[in-house]
Amino acid sequence: MAEIKAPAESAASATGEPRFTVYIPCRNYGRFLGEAIESVLRQTVDDWELIVVDDGSTDDTASVMALYRGHPAISLHQTESIGLPSVGNFALARARGRYLIRLDGDDVFDENILLVLGNLLDRRAELALVFPDYFLVDAFGQVFAHERRKRLYEANHMVDLPPNGACALVRTAVLRDLGGYREDLGAQDGLDLWTKLASRHKCANVNLPLFYYRRHGTNLTTNISRIVSARRQIKKDAVKEQLAALHPIIAVIPCRKNFDFVPDLWNQALGDQSLLERDIAVSLSSPLFDHVVVTCDNEEAEVLVKRRNDPRLSFVLRDSRSTIRSSSIVPTLERIARELDPALNGVTVLRYIQTPFVTIDTLEEAVCTLAISDADSASAVEEIRSRVFRRSPHGLEPIGNRGELSSDFDSLYRDSQTCIATRNRNLVTGSLTGRSISSFVVSAAESFFIDSEHTIQLARHMVTQLK
């Protein structure tokens, strides 16, 4: 790993250690890098150092970096495609500043970001991390949205949504005490840092847009599968101790004989298995579940359950009146919970056969999200990205803020009907979700819902194509 050596002395270190360490990771963002570096040079405070890391770029990144070789507060480095979290640790090991902040090579600081965030950490010793609002800009730097987060602990009492991984100012000593960034996943360093910090330290946010987050189609954030995989693993590792207190964990698969587009939808074939067999196999593949319960008003489903011959798998005969579309599933779930968890200390994961492409990782994430958020329930949702309207006396009016200014409370979600994890104590009150509902986003593929002959044929075609 070659390094471009920085001058031994810098303007920032002439009177002591710098207050801020800014690091810029860059991989093939040469066309944006100069603007990012210039935004650090324009800061309204002077006590900073800048570490720029070219992580295996094949464009003109090295040439852009060379323009700033002589600046006394800037050090230039090259690494060999080690990935964003590893670059973060590379910078952390070299950081001399009291506070550390990442600026991605395609983003831009507001000139006051270090002044504002630094003053907050200076004034409030109990805070470990602070983060601002930000503008969304396109590839040409044109602002098209203002992303605003509600104030933590004041207007927003749920800490299950991490800040943007970039442009959050953290105490360097705290990050080192936490072991730095996790390198084995290659993504979601912001969530990794947040899960380590949120349960041990206080954090805060500033409702000022203090950086420009560029969306241009080649961001790391567009690599959905990599991000989702990292997100799930981080959550699972973060809640190992909390999970021990949530047992027994029960997976319930409800079925019915009538009221779907065909009788006994659960018995419809999808590939070489029925929908119910598919769900049972997925649920039993996780050691997290102490019990997997199939509940149905058709005893033929019990035959299928017994054929599996697994000690964790059982069948509960369901009252046919509870299978009516307008009936609540809660009384059935309460009956199961009282049988398997008399103290009602555990969790039930409700699973639907109509969404056959849900993976075991998603079912486990429901439980982990519940644990990490300390909510009453956690629901899998799909974000609605298109504009939504409702009728009003004057015509259609938009639901949610889809204009230039939007907050974390303006996003709209729909129930993906894939799964929900709920504390068993909720069920005795007649509620499936309880008062506080956490959530996690699943893909459109996992939200695929079978509700007609057309959709089941489409699902069969998808299974064939996957073979």
C-alpha positions in Angstrom: 0.0 0.0 0.0 1.7 3.1 -1.2 1.4 6.5 0.5 2.0 10.0 -0.7 3.9 11.5 2.2 2.6 14.8 3.7 4.8 17.6 4.9 5.9 17.0 8.5 4.6 20.4 9.7 1.2 21.9 9.0 -0.6 25.2 9.7 -3.1 23.3 11.8 -0.3 21.8 14.0 1.8 24.9 14.4 0.0 25.8 17.6 -0.8 22.3 18.7 -3.1 19.4 17.7 -5.9 20.3 15.2 -9.4 20.3 16.6 -10.9 18.6 13.6 -9.8 15.7 11.4 -11.6 15.6 8.1 -11.1 12.6 5.9 -12.2 12.2 2.3 -12.4 8.7 0.8 -12.4 8.7 -3.0 -12.8 6.0 -5.5 -13.3 7.1 -9.1 -14.8 10.4 -8.1 -12.1 12.5 -9.6 -14.6 14.8 -11.3 -16.1 15.8 -7.9 -13.0 15.6 -5.7 -11.7 19.1 -6.2 -15.0 20.6 -5.1 -15.0 18.4 -2.0 -11.5 19.5 -1.0 -12.2 23.2 -1.7 -15.3 23.0 0.6 -12.9 22.0 3.4 -10.5 24.9 2.5 -13.4 27.3 2.8 -14.3 26.4 6.4 -14.9 29.3 8.7 -12.6 27.7 11.3 -8.9 27.0 10.7 -8.0 24.3 13.2 -8.5 21.3 11.0 -6.4 18.7 9.1 -7.5 16.9 6.0 -6.7 13.3 5.1 -7.5 12.5 1.5 -7.4 8.8 0.5 -7.5 7.5 -3.1 -8.8 4.0 -2.7 -7.7 2.3 -5.9 -9.2 4.8 -8.4 -8.7 4.3 -12.1 -9.8 7.8 -13.2 -8.0 11.2 -12.7 -8.3 11.2 -8.9 -4.5 11.1 -8.4 -4.1 14.1 -10.7 -6.7 16.1 -8.7 -5.1 15.2 -5.4 -1.7 16.3 -6.7 -3.0 19.9 -7.0 -3.2 20.1 -3.2 0.1 18.4 -2.5 1.8 21.5 -1.1 -1.0 22.5 1.4 0.4 22.1 4.9 -2.9 20.9 6.5 -3.6 18.3 3.8 -2.1 14.8 3.7 -2.5 12.6 0.6 -2.7 8.8 0.6 -3.3 5.9 -1.7 -4.8 2.5 -0.7 -5.6 -0.5 -2.9 -9.4 -0.9 -3.0 -9.7 -1.7 0.7 -13.3 -0.4 0.9 -15.0 2.5 2.8 -14.9 1.1 6.4 -11.2 0.2 6.0 -10.5 3.6 4.7 -12.2 5.0 7.7 -10.0 3.0 10.0 -7.0 4.1 7.9 -7.9 7.7 8.6 -8.7 7.1 12.3 -5.3 5.6 12.9 -3.7 8.8 11.5 -6.2 11.3 13.0 -4.8 13.9 15.3 -8.0 15.9 15.8 -10.2 15.8 18.8 -13.2 15.3 16.4 -13.4 13.2 13.3 -15.7 13.7 10.3 -16.0 12.0 6.9 -16.7 13.9 3.7 -17.3 11.6 0.7 -15.4 12.5 -2.4 -18.6 13.3 -4.3 -20.1 15.5 -1.6 -19.6 19.1 -0.4 -19.4 20.8 3.0 -21.2 24.0 3.8 -18.5 26.4 5.0 -19.9 26.4 8.5 -20.3 22.7 9.2 -17.2 22.4 11.4 -18.0 25.7 13.3 -21.6 24.6 14.1 -21.0 20.9 14.9 -17.8 21.5 16.7 -19.3 24.2 19.0 -22.1 21.8 20.0 -19.6 19.1 21.0 -17.5 21.7 22.8 -20.5 22.9 24.8 -22.1 19.5 25.6 -19.6 17.0 27.0 -22.2 14.3 27.2 -22.6 14.1 23.4 -20.5 11.6 21.4 -21.8 12.4 17.9 -23.7 15.2 16.2 -25.1 15.4 12.7 -26.8 18.0 10.5 -29.5 18.2 7.9 -28.4 18.3 4.3 -29.3 19.3 0.8 -29.7 16.7 -2.0 -28.0 17.7 -5.2 -27.7 16.1 -8.6 -24.6 15.3 -10.6 -24.3 19.0 -11.6 -24.7 20.4 -8.1 -28.3 21.6 -8.4 -30.2 21.3 -5.2 -33.4 19.3 -5.5 -34.4 18.6 -1.9 -33.7 19.5 1.7 -33.5 16.4 4.0 -34.5 17.3 7.5 -34.4 15.1 10.6 -36.6 15.8 13.6 -34.8 16.6 16.8 -33.6 13.5 18.7 -35.2 12.9 22.2 -37.5 16.0 21.6 -39.6 15.5 18.5 -38.2 12.1 17.6 -38.3 9.5 20.3 -37.2 6.6 18.2 -33.4 6.2 17.5 -33.8 3.3 15.0 -33.0 5.5 12.0 -29.2 6.2 11.8 -27.9 9.4 10.4 -26.1 9.6 7.0 -22.7 7.9 7.5 -20.9 10.9 6.1 -20.7 14.4 7.6 -21.4 13.3 11.2 -18.9 14.7 13.7 -17.8 12.1 16.3 -15.4 12.3 19.2 -12.2 10.6 18.0 -11.5 9.0 21.4 -15.0 7.6 21.6 -14.7 6.0 18.1 -11.3 4.5 19.0 -12.7 3.1 22.3 -15.5 1.4 20.3 -12.9 -0.3 18.1 -13.3 1.9 15.0 -15.3 0.8 12.0 -16.3 -2.7 11.2 -14.4 -3.9 8.0 -15.9 -7.3 7.2 -19.1 -6.0 5.6 -17.8 -3.3 3.3 -20.8 -1.1 3.7 -23.1 0.6 6.2 -20.4 2.1 8.3 -22.9 4.7 9.4 -25.3 2.1 10.8 -22.3 0.3 12.4 -21.2 3.4 14.2 -24.8 4.3 15.2 -25.5 0.9 16.7 -22.3 1.1 18.7 -23.0 4.6 19.9 -26.8 4.9 20.4 -27.0 2.5 23.3 -24.0 3.9 25.2 -23.8 7.6 24.4 -26.1 10.5 23.7 -26.1 12.0 20.2 -27.7 15.1 18.8 -28.7 16.6 15.5 -28.8 20.2 14.2 -31.6 21.3 12.0 -29.4 23.2 9.6 -28.4 21.8 6.1 -24.7 21.8 6.4 -23.6 19.6 3.5 -24.6 18.8 0.0 -25.2 15.1 -0.6 -24.8 14.3 -4.3 -27.0 11.7 -5.9 -25.7 10.7 -9.3 -26.5 7.0 -9.9 -23.1 5.6 -9.1 -23.1 6.1 -5.3 -22.4 3.2 -3.0 -25.9 3.6 -1.7 -27.3 2.3 -5.0 -25.7 -1.1 -4.3 -28.9 -2.4 -2.6 -28.1 -6.0 -2.0 -24.7 -5.2 -0.4 -26.2 -2.6 1.9 -29.1 -4.8 3.0 -26.8 -7.7 3.8 -24.5 -5.4 5.8 -27.5 -3.8 7.6 -28.9 -7.2 8.7 -25.5 -8.5 10.0 -24.8 -5.3 11.9 -28.2 -5.6 13.6 -27.9 -9.2 14.4 -24.5 -8.8 16.0 -25.6 -5.7 17.9 -28.5 -7.3 19.7 -27.0 -10.7 20.8 -27.5 -9.9 24.5 -31.0 -8.4 24.0 -32.1 -11.4 22.0 -31.5 -13.7 25.0 -34.2 -11.9 26.9 -36.8 -12.1 24.1 -37.2 -15.9 24.1 -39.3 -17.8 23.4 -39.5 -16.5 19.8 -42.4 -18.0 17.9 -43.0 -18.0 14.2 -46.6 -18.3 13.3 -47.8 -19.1 9.7 -51.6 -18.5 9.4 -53.6 -20.3 6.7 -57.2 -20.7 5.8 -59.5 -22.9 3.7 -61.6 -20.1 2.2 -61.7 -16.4 1.3 -58.7 -16.4 -1.0 -59.0 -16.5 -4.8 -58.8 -20.3 -4.6 -59.6 -22.6 -1.8 -56.7 -23.7 0.3 -54.2 -21.3 -1.2 -51.6 -22.6 1.2 -51.6 -25.9 -0.8 -50.9 -24.3 -4.2 -47.6 -25.4 -5.7 -44.7 -23.1 -6.3 -41.9 -25.0 -7.8 -41.5 -28.3 -6.1 -43.2 -27.2 -2.9 -46.5 -25.9 -1.8 -46.7 -22.3 -0.4 -47.0 -23.6 3.1 -44.1 -26.1 2.7 -42.0 -23.3 1.4 -42.7 -21.1 4.4 -42.2 -23.9 6.9 -38.8 -24.7 5.4 -37.7 -21.0 5.5 -38.8 -20.6 9.1 -37.2 -23.8 10.4 -33.9 -22.8 8.7 -33.3 -20.3 11.5 -32.0 -21.3 15.0 -33.5 -18.1 16.2 -37.1 -19.5 16.3 -37.9 -21.7 19.3 -41.3 -22.7 17.8 -42.8 -22.6 14.3 -46.6 -22.9 14.4 -48.9 -23.5 11.5 -52.5 -22.5 12.3 -55.3 -23.3 9.8 -59.0 -24.2 9.8 -58.3 -27.2 7.5 -56.9 -30.2 9.2 -55.3 -31.3 6.0 -52.6 -28.8 6.7 -51.8 -30.7 9.9 -51.0 -33.8 7.9 -48.3 -31.7 6.1 -47.0 -30.5 9.4 -46.7 -34.0 10.9 -45.0 -35.2 7.8 -42.1 -32.8 8.5 -41.4 -34.5 11.9 -39.6 -31.5 13.4 -39.8 -31.0 17.2 -40.0 -27.2 16.8 -43.0 -27.5 14.4 -46.6 -27.8 15.6 -50.1 -27.3 14.3 -53.0 -25.3 15.9 -56.5 -25.8 14.6 -57.9 -22.4 13.8 -61.5 -21.3 14.2 -63.0 -20.8 10.8 -64.7 -17.6 12.0 -61.3 -16.1 12.6 -60.3 -16.6 8.9 -62.9 -14.1 7.6 -61.0 -11.2 6.0 -62.5 -8.6 8.4 -61.5 -10.7 11.5 -58.5 -10.1 13.6 -55.7 -12.6 13.9 -54.8 -11.4 17.4 -57.0 -13.8 19.4 -55.4 -16.7 17.5 -52.0 -15.4 18.2 -52.8 -14.8 21.9 -54.0 -18.4 22.2 -50.7 -19.7 20.8 -48.6 -17.3 22.9 -50.3 -18.3 26.1 -49.6 -21.9 25.3 -46.0 -21.6 24.4 -45.0 -18.5 26.5 -47.2 -18.3 29.6 -45.2 -15.5 31.1 -45.6 -13.5 27.8 -42.0 -12.4 27.8 -41.3 -13.5 24.3 -41.9 -12.5 20.7 -44.2 -13.7 17.9 -43.3 -13.3 14.3 -46.3 -13.3 12.0 -45.5 -14.7 8.6 -47.8 -14.7 5.5 -47.8 -17.4 2.8 -48.9 -14.9 0.2 -45.4 -13.4 0.1 -43.4 -16.4 -0.9 -40.0 -14.7 -1.6 -39.3 -13.6 1.9 -36.0 -14.9 3.1 -35.0 -16.1 6.6 -32.8 -13.0 6.8 -35.9 -10.8 6.7 -37.7 -12.8 9.4 -34.6 -12.6 11.6 -34.3 -8.9 10.9 -37.8 -8.3 12.2 -36.8 -9.7 15.6 -33.4 -7.9 15.6 -35.1 -4.6 14.7 -37.6 -5.0 17.5 -34.7 -5.7 19.9 -32.4 -2.8 18.8 -35.2 -0.2 18.8 -36.8 -1.4 22.1 -40.2 -0.9 20.4 -43.4 -2.9 21.0 -43.3 -4.3 17.4 -41.3 -4.2 14.2 -42.9 -4.3 10.8 -41.5 -4.9 7.4 -42.5 -2.1 5.1 -42.0 -0.9 1.5 -41.2 2.8 1.0 -43.6 4.6 -1.4 -41.3 6.7 -3.5 -43.9 8.0 -5.9 -46.2 10.9 -5.0 -49.4 10.0 -3.2 -52.6 12.1 -3.2 -56.0 12.1 -1.4 -59.2 13.8 -2.4 -60.1 17.2 -0.9 -62.9 19.6 -1.5 -60.6 21.4 -4.0 -59.4 18.3 -5.8 -56.3 16.2 -5.2 -53.9 17.2 -2.5 -50.5 15.5 -1.9 -50.0 13.3 1.2 -46.6 13.9 2.8 -44.1 16.6 1.9 -42.7 15.8 -1.5 -41.4 19.3 -2.2 -37.9 20.7 -1.7 -38.1 20.5 2.1 -38.8 17.1 3.6 -38.2 15.5 7.0 -37.7 12.0 8.2 -41.4 12.0 9.2 -42.5 12.8 5.6 -41.6 9.5 4.1 -44.5 7.2 3.3 -44.5 3.5 3.8 -46.9 0.6 3.1 -47.3 -2.7 4.9 -45.3 -5.1 2.8 -47.4 -8.0 4.2 -44.2 -10.0 4.6 -43.8 -10.2 8.4 -44.2 -8.4 11.7 -42.5 -9.1 15.0 -44.6 -8.3 18.1 -44.1 -8.7 21.8 -46.4 -11.3 23.2 -47.6 -8.9 25.9 -49.2 -6.8 23.2 -51.6 -9.6 22.3 -53.4 -9.7 25.6 -54.5 -6.1 25.1 -56.0 -7.0 21.7 -53.3 -5.2 19.8 -51.0 -6.7 17.2 -48.5 -3.9 17.2 -48.6 -2.1 20.6 -48.0 1.6 20.8 -44.5 2.0 19.4 -43.8 0.5 16.0 -40.4 0.2 14.5 -39.8 -0.7 10.9 -37.3 -1.9 8.3 -37.5 -1.6 4.6 -37.7 -4.7 2.4 -37.4 -5.0 -1.4 -40.2 -5.0 -3.9 -39.3 -8.6 -4.7 -39.9 -9.7 -1.1 -43.1 -7.7 -1.1 -44.5 -9.6 -4.1 -48.0 -10.7 -3.0 -50.1 -13.5 -4.4 -53.7 -12.5 -4.6 -54.9 -13.8 -8.0 -54.4 -16.4 -10.6 -52.3 -14.0 -12.5 -49.9 -13.3 -9.6 -49.4 -17.0 -8.7 -48.6 -17.8 -12.4 -46.1 -14.9 -12.3 -44.6 -16.3 -9.1 -44.2 -19.7 -10.7 -42.5 -18.1 -13.7 -40.1 -16.3 -11.4 -39.3 -19.5 -9.6 -38.6 -21.2 -12.9 -36.3 -18.4 -14.0 -34.3 -18.6 -10.7 -33.5 -22.3 -11.2 
